[in-house]
Amino acid sequence: MAALLKIVDEHFGPAGTQRREALDLQLVSERISPREIIRRRVQAELETLRRRERPQSHTRSFLVEAAPAEKTLNSLVGEPPRLRTVEVETARACDAFERQAFIMLFDDQQVDSLDTEVTVTPHSKAVFLYLTPLKGG
């Protein structure tokens, strides 16, 4: 049975809390793993970039931040960063999850494992929670 999952970005930082809807994912099943949620989000973002549309400025993309060496090389050459594959970007995003660069909440419960399946209901939300590091610690 098909399901719809709302993806929400939430940022905590010096300016306070900002919460915005990022996108809706159409799913073919009500059961999905957090790893697959991340993969599907990355895929949607890549499709948006490939259509040469700008991602919504209020959402945080896994694809926007290039590695420092890549930023340096791109600034020297003056070319925009290359688009990577869904597999490469998904691996980067999953690594960021495991390093706790962001936290995922599914229906207000923190997700601890990328491979534990969750059940999507008509009111389900996956929240990508980003924390801004404080200066000095």
N, C-alpha and C positions, 0 to 999 in steps of 0.2 A: 504494500500500500504506500502511496506517495505521501511525502511529508514536506513541510516548509520549516526551515530553521532560520531564525533571525540572528544575525551576527552584529554585535554591538562592540564599539571601542570605548574604553573608559581610561582616562588619563588622570593621574594624580601628580600634582606638582605645586610649585610656588604660587601659581595663579588659581589654585583650587582644583576642584574636580570638574572634568568635562566628560560628558557621556553623549555619544552620538551613534545612531544606527549606521553601520557600514554597508551591509548588503543582506539580501535574503538568498539562502541556498535552497534550491529545489532538490529533494532527495527522493530516490526510488524506494527507499526502505525507511522504516521508523528506527531501526537499529544502526548505529554508526559509532566509529571510534573517534576520539579526539584527533588522532593522527590523520584520519580521513577528512575531518572538518578542516584542519589546517591545509591539507592538500587541495581540497575543493576551493578554499578561499584564495590560495596562491594561484590556482588555475584561473579563477575569475578575475583576479588582478592582472595577470599576464594577458588575458584576452582583452581587457580594457586597454592596456598599454599598447598591445599590437594593433588595435583599431585606431591608434593614435589619439585616443581620447585621454584627457587628463583625468587621473583618479580624483575623486572628490577630495577637496583640500582638507576637509575635516576628518578624514579617516587616516589611520596610520597603516602604511603598507609595509609588508615584509620586503618589498622589492625596491624601495626608495633608497635605502642606505647601502652604499657601496663600501667595500673594504677600503681601508686607508690607501693602500698601494694603488688600487683601481681608481680612486678619486684623484690621486696625484697624476697618474698616467692620463686620465681623461682630461684633466685641466691643462696638461702640457700639449696634448694633441688638439684639444678644442672640440672633441667629439662627445656626443651623449653616450652614457654607458650602454653597453650591449644588453639585450634582453637574454636572460638565461632560460634554461628549460624548466618545466614544472618540477621535474625530479630534483634538480640542483637547488632550486629555491625552496622546495618542500624540505629537503634535507637541512638547509640553513635554518629554516623556521623551526623545525623540530629540535635542532641543536640549541636554538635560542630558548625554546621551552624548557629543555632539560637543564640549561644553565640558569634558569629562572629569570631570563631577561624580560619575560612577560608571564602572567598568570592567566590561566583559562578557568572561567567559572561556567558550569553548565547547570542551568536552573538553580542558580544561587549556591551551588556546591563546588568547591575547588576541585579541579581535576588533577590527580596526582600521577596518573599513568597515561601515556599516549595510546595504549592498546586496549584499555578497558572500554567495552562497548557501553553506550548510553542509549536511552530510549527517547526519541523525539515525540513530544506531544504538541497539540495545536498552540500551546502557549510557551513552548520552549525557546530559550535564548542561550546563545553561547557568547559570553563576554570575554573579550581580550583586554586584560587589565595591565596597563603600562605604568610603571613607577618611575618617577624622575629621581635619579640619584642626588643626594644632598651633597653640598660642597664639604670637603674635609672628612668624609666618612661614608 
